[in-house]
């Protein structure tokens, strides 16, 4: 084979014809895309599973002069009272942060046994049976009444249903649908499919290389949500030095940071863990300023839609 030959060239050409990259983007070109406000990145703090935790993080980061653009709850909306849902919304309005709540119930909370087995665990947080779709939609409607406009979705079928309900006017037009990393998607074809199904942002699995992430950016127009660090139970890695490159090759991105302070995802942070979360936000913000000073972060009180310019 000559040096100029490309392996699997016919298949690569067919993929290009479908509007997909013909491979992982090893060149790591700088993304020219931005959020609708012209910024390149936003800071997201995941696993903020109580109103008290949200208040602590938002208050302390504000005191330190840091901007948190998005707070994500992952315990499940149906495990919070109506008053707590309203308090989350009020905090988002006070500090100019998006509030995203997780849809429940889901397979891990259901009575089915498959998800508890080594093989069945691959179902992740997806929904079992149509009644669980019904209940998930009810969960969203309950939160809509409290002012929530952003949702973390763990099931592609539910994403498709919620997107059509939004188009039909049954959900507010500004409703933001974020696909969780727990769905297990990890390539540009899957990312493009999720955008077609109505996703407003997409969180790939946590251990992708920079070329893999760059290829996803080439395939979609919606923001990418990328873990800078992660709890021990899902890898425990801390990719702080990758954060500037995440922004450069995949802008517009939500940098998810802080939950390396936690043991797992479905937990409520302690006071000490909240302090570690805040420190990690400060460190990531410093690294962006130090190593990629041209990158612009959205200010507080940006639009929820997060549409690219």
Buried (B, 14 or more C-beta within 10 A) or exposed (E): EEEEEEEEEEEBEEBEEEEBBBBBBEEBEBBEBBBBBEBBBBBBBBBBBBBBBBBBBBBBBBEEEBBBBBBBBBBBBBBBEEEBBBBBBBBBEEBBBBBBBBBBBBBBBBEBEEBEEEEEEEBBBBBBEEEBBEBBBEBBEBBBEBBBBBBBBBBBBBBBBBBEBBEEEBBEEEBBBBBBBBBBBBBBBBBBBBBEBBBBBBBBBBBBEBBBBBBBBBBBEBBBBBBBBBBEEBBEBBBBEBBBBBBBBBBBBBBBBBBBBBEEBBBBBEEEBBBBBBBBBBBBBEBBEEBBEEBBBBEBEBEBBBBBE
